[in-house]
Amino acid sequence: MKPSQKNQHNWKQYCLRTLVGAALLSSSILPASAIGTNAGTTIDNTAFGSFENPTAPGGTPPTTVNSNTVTITVAEIAGITVTAEGANEAPAGVAGPTGTPTPGAEDGPAQGDGVINEQDIVYFTYRITNTGNDQTQFFIPGAPSNVVNGTFDETLYGPIEIISYNDGITTTDLTGAPIPITPGGLNTDGLTGLPNDGSVPAQDLTLATPRPAGFIEIRVPIKADAGLVATPTPDEITVTIGDTAVVNGQNEPFVAGTNDVFTQDNVGAVNGDAGVDNPDPEREASAPNSVPVGALELDYGDAPDAVAGSVAAPDATTPADYETEPGRGPSHIDDGVTSLGPDVDIEATAFSDGDPEDNGVSLGANLLHGQGLIAGQTYTLDVTTEGAGTLDAWIDFDRNGVFDTGEEITAVGEAPNGAGEITLTVTVPATASAGPTYARFRYSTEAELAPTGAAGDGEVEDYLVNLVAADPSLRLVKRVTSVGGTAITTVVDPTTTTDPNDDATVNWPTDYLEGAVDADAEPFEAVEYTVYFLSDGNTDINNVRICDFIPANTTYVTGSLEISQGGGAPSVVLPADLDALTDASGDDEGENFVATPAGAPCDPAAGANTTGGVLVDVPGTLNPVTAPPAPPAPDLSYGFIRFSVTVD
């Protein structure tokens, strides 16, 4: 059996982002969710008025006045919620503390069979979230406050452990090296292995990319009592973490009790703390967590219920229920063998919040969560599997909330190679609807799964992705790079040119745009023009054509047309990076043409031409330098053409 706790990722938080009221509230009326204006924020206010002089001539405008400005600094307010994340059977052979007794010695007789039985060791998981308006630490108790039908004993079954940390954007998965909480409890401040010295950030909606609230996750190992039964009425094991005056109390004023979970204010400006006084420094919360004996360990789809019917009906708690609820969503029984990625997320029911506890599908070096997919582009997805099985996958390209038949991105029953990997090549339709959507991956020994319905083994993983409209871009910058045979190799300050936007983009290679914007030349001197080109949109561009008319009072130098693609600037270009183009039409990419009517051959260039010009059809496809993933050959993103004229 593999650990069920999975890597958390930021896309869930974007699905949950909600702005809570921004009033300054006293501790006696502080709501359960205390997120508001960031601590330390200053609020300025000035009063304005006007008046009329009754003795002034008619039509005299009113006189306006204003008061002084007053400033309010938002105080630091603590906030905390504890939520039950479910429970699952601990893996066989690994439950219990390191050392004596031997880990696994206290396993139940049916430990690791995928069903919660009597005498099993069961992991109960909780999330502790910072719902205040500033960074905070948490106090984690060394034991639950109450256990029904089970026993907590850190000596025999292991201590409470921190298994993940989230800063609002990125989750650090600690399941491979969980942080133990010693008897009596610990503050998260400075715990070895916790990022940010154990301080958890608050939500911040003022950032360019709003940051959701941070959290940590803990698990509590419990030994199920002997004699518990699954039929006819299943016994339930219930574990409560935290100790509040009311059951499931959230963000309550702290009152010292037994095994409390509460906030611990940072001192001063430690770890990014706003450094303002906190009139209400400690808040506490609690949550019960229950699981019935005999419950199957199930993994459900995590996309919101508005997408492909992921959320379960209230009575749909087993695969059999799902068979009678077609279209309600997918479910898989965890068999401990077949999965996407290293583990399976065991859930009490389907989530409607897009919980990102999935880690089997990657795009490049990163998991697929939150990645952008550009319309018309092709991507390679790497799918990691464990155990024998086949893969079915879909992306809701039209964002209609349904995984339609035409949106399946796998062939029927794609199987992994010997190393447990599946490579998918996915082309996003050019007509894909821009915006957030979901991808669903199902892996099981049962072939040809639909997007919904039950499976007897394996796993389903849902990923939030962002479909991006194609936005190609071509930049052209022109310079004089030689006069009278003397090269001009200086790089012009982009702010002094007539087209600073094209010149100044950071996507040009460093010191690439050599040449002058203005230059002097005498009659009969040769002048070399260089036209630089760059693709820096978010998608490939094809059929790139560059046209330049021969200026009046000059004559084209026969055979001077050249192109360089992907090499250095003109002064350092290597012979291998420079191609001479003929003046004839049709034998290569270049052409020197004579006077033409409007539009020809430079269409869509406007206007007739009386002096002739040069025309270059840049070969191949120009990859964008800015589109993710990085283009396979960045040197196909830029280059230059050049030609010479003599002054008449």
N, C-alpha and C positions, 0 to 999 in steps of 0.2 A: 504494500500500500504506500502510495507516495503522499508527502505532505500536501494538505489541501490549501494552505495559505499561498496566495499567488501575488505576483508583483502588481502593485497598484500603479495606475498611470493617470495623467492629468486630464484625459478627455471626460471622465465621469464628472469631474468638477465643473467643466464647462456646461455639461447638460444640467447641473444642479444650481447654477449661478442664479441667485435671487437677491434682489436688493431689499434689505430690511430697513424699517423706518429709522430716520437719522435724528431723533430727538434726544436731548440729554435727560435721562431719567434717573430718579433717585433709586437707591438700592431696594426700597420697599416696593417699588412698582416695576422694577426691571423685568422685561419679558424673558421667556425661556431662551429666545435667540437674541443675544445682546449685540450682534454686529451692527455697527452704525458708522458714523464718520470716524475716520482714523484718528487715534489719539495723537495729540500734538498739532492737529490741524488748527490754523488760525482763521477766524471768521470776522471780517471787517464789516462795519455798518456805518453809514453816514445818512443823516436826515436831510431832506431838501424841502424848501417851501418857497412861496412867492406871495407878494402883496401888491396892492395898488394904492397910490396916493390920492385920496379923495379930492385934494386941491389941485391935482395936476390937470393939464388940458385934456380934453377928451381924446381918446385914441392912444394915450400914452401906455406903452406896454408895461405889464407888471414887473416889479423888481423881484429878482430871485435871490435866495439866500441858502446857505447850507450850514449844518452843524459841524462840530469836530467829528473825527472818526473814532469809534470805540472798537476794541478788539477782544474777541473771546477765543481762548485756547481750549480746544476740546480735551476733556479729562480722559484718563485711561480707565476703561471699564472692563472688568474680567467677564469671561463667559465660557461655559463648558457644557457639552452634551456627551452622554454615554449611550451608545446604541448597540444592541445585540446583533452580531453578524452571523449567527448560526452556530451549529455544533456538528462535529464529525468524529467518527471513530479514529483514535490515534493509530498510526501505523504499527503493525506487529513488530516487536523486537526493538523498538526505539523509545518507547514510553519510559518515563522515569528519569531520575537524575543521573549524571555521570558519576562513576565511582561505585560505592557500595550503597545499596545492593546493585547488582548488575542490571543495567538498563534492559527492560523487557521482562524482568523476573516477575513483575506484578501483572503481566498481561492476563486478560480474561481468556477462558478456554476457546473462545471463537474470535479472538482479537484479529483484526485485519481482513475479515470476510466481507466487508462492504455493508454490514448491517450492525446497528447499535444493539448490543445484547447485554444481558445481565453480566456484571463483573468486568465489562470492557472498560478500558480507560478512554475517556472521551474528551476531546479538546473543545472548550467553549470559547468563542472568539468575540471580542468587543472592540468597537472603535471609539476613541476619546478625541473629540474635536474642539478646537479653540474657536468659540463663537463670540469672543470679545472683540475689542477694537485695537488690540496691541499684542505683541508677542507675549507668550507666557510659558512657564514650566508647568508640569503636572506632578501631583503626588500620586503614586501608584501603590495601593495597599499590598501587603504580603500575602493576603488571603481574601477570598470572597466573604461577603457579609452573611450569606445564607446559602445552604445547599440542601435540597430535598431529594431523597432517594439516591444519594451518592455521598462520597467522602473526598475532602481535599486534604492531602498530606504531602507537603513538598519534599519530605524525606523519602517517601516511597514512590510517589508518582511524578515528582518534579515540581518546580516552583512556577508561579505566574511568570510569564515571559513576554517581553516586548518583541513583536515579530515584524513590525514595519514602522517607518517614519515617513511622513509626507509634509513637504514644506509649502503645499498649496499648488505646486507645479509638478514636482518630481517625487516619486516614492522610492525610498531605499528599502529593498527587501532584506529582512534580517532573519528569514527562516533558516538559512544555513548556519547562522551564528546568533541565535536569539539571546537577548539580554535578560538575565535572570533578576527577579525581584526578591530580595532577601526577606526573611521574616521581619515583621514590623513595618515593611514598606520602604520605598525609596522615592526621593525627588528625581525627576529626569535631569536636573541640572548636572552637567558634566559627566553623565554616565558614559563610560567607554563604549564606543561603537555607535552612539547616537549623533547625527549631524547637528551642527549649530549649537553645540554644548547642551543639547536636550531642550532647547527653547523652540516652541512651535509657533510659526507666524500666524497672524490673523488674516482674514480676508482683506483685500485692498482693491477696491473698484476704481481707484484713481489712476492706476497704471495704464499705459498704452494697451497692454494685454492684461485685463483684469486678473488678479490672483485670487483664487478661491481660498477658503479657510484650510489651514493645515491640520493634521491629525496624527495620532499614533495608534497602533493596533496591538492588543495584547491577547494572549490565550491563557486559559485556566484549565489545567488537567484535573479531571474528576474521575474517580473510580465508581462505576455504577454498583449499586448494592446488589447482593446476591438475592435471587428469588423474584426479581422483577419480571413481569410477563408482558407479552405483546398482544395477547388475546385473552378473553374477548374484548376487553377494554384495555388499551395499552397504558402501562404506567409511564409517567413522565419524570424525567430528571430535570430539575430546575436549579439554576445557579444565578445568584444575584451578586453583581459587582457594584461596590459603592454602598453607602448607608445614608439615605435621606429620610426626611420626616414622612414623605409620601412615597408610595411604590412608584418606581420609574420616574422619580423626580429629576427634572432637568434645570440646570442653571439656577439653583436655589442658593440663598444666602448660606454660607458655611456655618454649620454647627458641629462641633467635634463629636464624633461617634466612634463606632467600631468599624475599622477597615474602610475609611472614607476614600473617595476619589475626588480631588479638588485641585484648583489652580494654585500656582505659587508665583507671585509677581517677581519679575526681574528687578534688579536693583539698578537705579539710574538708567543709563543708556546701554546696558549690556545687551549684546546680540541683536542690535538694531532696535531695541526698545525705545519708545518715543521719549522716555526720560521725564514724563510728566507725572504729577502725583496721582495715585490711584485711590479714590475715596472708598472703593469697595474691592479690596485686593483679593479676596478669596470667595470663590463660588464652588458649589459641589453638584454632583449628579450621580445617578444610579440607574441600573437597568437589569431586569430579570431576563433570563435566557433559558428556554425550555426545548427539550427534544423528547419525542416518544420512543420507548423501547420498541425495537423491531422496525424502526424507520429505515427505509432504503436511503443510501447516500446518493443523492441526485444532483446533477448539474443542469441548470436551466439556461435559456437564452437571457442575455443581459440588456438587450436593446430596449428602449422605452416601449410601453404598451401601444403607443401610437405607431410603432414601426413593426410591421409583420406579426402583430399579435403575440408578442413575446411573453406578456405577463400571464400568469396562470389564473384560471378561474378560482374563486374562493375554495371550491371543493376539489380542485385538481392538484392533488399532492403526490400522486403516484403515476407511473407510466400508464397504468390501466385507465386512470381518469383521463389522461391525455388522449387515449385512443377514442374516448367518447366525446372529446372536445377537439375535433380536428380544426386546425387553424389557430388554436390558442397559443401555440408556441412549441419549441423543441425541448425535449428532456433526454438525459442520458443517465443510466445507472453507472456509477463508478465501480469498475471491476478491479481496480488496482493495477491494471496491465495496459489498457488501451487509452491513449490520451494524446492531446496536442500539447507539445511542450512537456516540461518535466512533471507537471502535477495537474490535478483536477480541482476545480472550485466547487466545494460541497455547499449547497444552499438549501434553506428551509422552504423556499418558494422562488418562483421566478421574480427577478427584480424589474422594476419599471424605471430605474434611474441610471441605466447604462453603466453598471459597476464594471470597472475595467480589470477584472482579475483574470486576465488571459495573457499568455506569453508564448504562444506557439507559432505566430506568423510575423515575419520581419520583412521590411523593405530596406535593402541596404544594410547598414549597421544598426538600425533602430527597429523596434517593434512597430507594427502598423498603426498603433493607436495615434490618432491626431494628425496623421500625415496628409499632405496635400497630393491629390492626383489631378493632373491637368488633362482637360478634354483633348482627345486626339493623340495623346502620348501613350507609349507602351512601357510597361513596368514589369520587373521580375520580382515575384514574391517567393520567399523561402519559407517553407512550412516544415517545422520539426515535429516528428511523431514518435510515439513509443508504442510498442506492441503492433501486431498485425492489424490491418484495417484498410479502409478506403476512404477517400476524401471527397466531399461534395461542398461547393462554396458558391456564394452569390454576392453581388454588390448591387444595391438599389440605385442604379444609375439615374433613373428618372425621378427619384426621391418622392415616390407616391406612397411610401409606407408598405410596399409589398415586394417580396423577392419574386419577380416574375420569371417565367420559364426562360425567356431570352436573356435574363441577367445572370444565369449560371456561368461561372468562370472556370469550371472544371469540366473535363470530359467525364463520362459516366464512370464512377468508381476508380479514381486515380489512386494508385498505390505507391507507397514510398520505395526508395531504393534500399539497398542493403544497409545503409547508414541511417535509415530512418528519416530521410529528407525527401520532400516533394518540391519541385520547382514549378511555379505557375507563371506563365507569360500572359499578362493582362493588358489589353488595349482599351483605354477609356473611350467610349464613343464620342465623336465630335459633337453629338447632340446632347451629351450628358448635361443635366440640370445643375448649375453651379450652386454650391452650398453644402452644409453638413449632411452626411448620410451614413449608412451602415453597411458593413461587410459581414457576412456570416459564414463560418467554417464549421463543418460537422465531420467528425472522424469516428468510424465505428466498423466493427466486423460486418455490420448489416449494410449491404451495398444499396446504392441508388436511393439515399434518403432524400426526402422532401425538405423544404425550409422549416417546416413545422412537424410536430408529431413526436412519438416516443421512440427511443432506441434502448436496447438492452445492455449496451456497454458504450465506452468511448466518452466523447466530450463535444460540447458546442462552445464556440468562442465567437463573440460579437465585437466588432471593432468600429469605433467612430472614425470616419475619414472625412476629408473635406474635398469636394469636387471643385476644381478651379477652372474658370473659363479660359480658353486659349487666348493669349494676348501677345502675338509676335511683335518684335520690334527690330528695326534696322536703323543704325545711326551712321551718318556720313559726316566726315570732317575733312576739309580741304586745306592744304598748305602749299606754299612755295618752298621747295626743298633744294633748289640750286639756281643760281644766276651766273651766267658767264662761266660755267664750269666750276664754280666755287660752291661747295655743299653748305647748306644751312641746317645745322644739327641741333640748334637750341629748341627747347620745349616751351611753347608759349603758355603764359599764365592763362588758364581757361576763362577767368573772369574778364579778360580784356578782349575776348573775341566777340563776334557778332552772334554766335550761337553757343553760349556758355553751357546750356543744358546738355547738348551732345558732347561738347569737349570735356565737361567736368565730371561726367559719370565715373564712378570709381571702378567700373568694370573694364576700362581700357587697361592694357598692360602698362606697368610703370614706365614712364619716360618714353612712351611709344610714339606720341604725336609730335614728331619732329617737324621743324619748318617754321616759316614766317607767315603771318596773316597779311602783312604789307611788305613790299620790297621794291627797290628801284632797279631799273634795267635800261641799258642804252640801246639805240637802234642796232639791229643785227646780232644782239646778244641772245644766247639761248636761255630759256626759262623752263625749269622742270616743275611740273605740277604733280602733287601726290594727293590721292583721294583715299582716305582710310575708311574701312567699313567694319561694323561690329554688330553681331546679333546678341542682344541682351534682354529679350522679352522672356516669356516663360515657356515658349515652345519653339520647335524647329521652324526654319523658314527655307523655302525652296525657290528656285527660279529667280535668284537675285540678279538684277541687271543694274549696272552702273553706267550712266551716260554723261558725257561732259562735252559741251560745245566748245569749239576752238574760238578763243576770244577774237573780237574784231582787232584789226591792226597787227595780227600775228599770223604766222604760217606754221602748220603742223610739221614736225620733224619726222620724215618718213622712217618707219621701223622703230620708233621710240617707245611703243606701247609695251608695258610689262605688268605682271601681276605677281604679288607675293601673298601667300596665305599661311598664317600661323607662325611666321618667322619673327625675327627681331625687327626693330625700327630700321628705316632705310639706310642709316649710316653703318649698321652692323649686320645687315641682311647677308645671309650666306648664299653662295651660288645655287645650292640645292633648293633654296627657298624662293628663288626668283625665276619666273618663266617669261621668256620673250614671246610676244604675240604678234602675228602677222597683221598687216593692214587689210588683207583680203577678207571677204565675207564668206563664212561657212566652213573654213578649214580648221579653225580653232575657236576659242572663246572670245577673241578680240576682233575688232574691226575699226578701220578708219573710214568714215562715210563722208560723202559730199553733201552739199546743201539739200535740204529735204522739206517737204510740206509739213504742216503742223502735225505733231504726234509721231512721225515716222523718222527713224526706227526706234525712237526713245519712248514710245508709248509706255506709261501714261504721262510722260513729260509734255508740258503744254507749249504751244507756240511753234511757228515755222522757224526754219533755220537757214541762214544764208551763208554761214561760214564753214559748215561741216563740223565733224566732231569725232569722238572716240566712243566706242561701245564695248562693254565687257559683260559677258554672261558668266558670273562667278560659278564655277563648277560645283556640283554636289549639293548637299544639305548643310546649312549652317546651324550648328547646335547652339542653343542659348547658353551663355555663360552663367546665368543666374538661376536657371530652373533646377529644382530638385528632381531626381538625384543629379549629381554633377554630370555634365556631358562626358561621354566616353573619350572624346578627343577634343579637349578645349582649343587646340590649335585650329580647329575647323570653325571657330566662332568669330575670327577676326582676320584682317589682312589689309592690303592696300593695292591700288593700281597706280601707275604713274606713266606720264608721257611728257614730251617736250615740245615747245614751240620756239620759234625765233621771232623777235620783235621786228616788224617791218621798218 
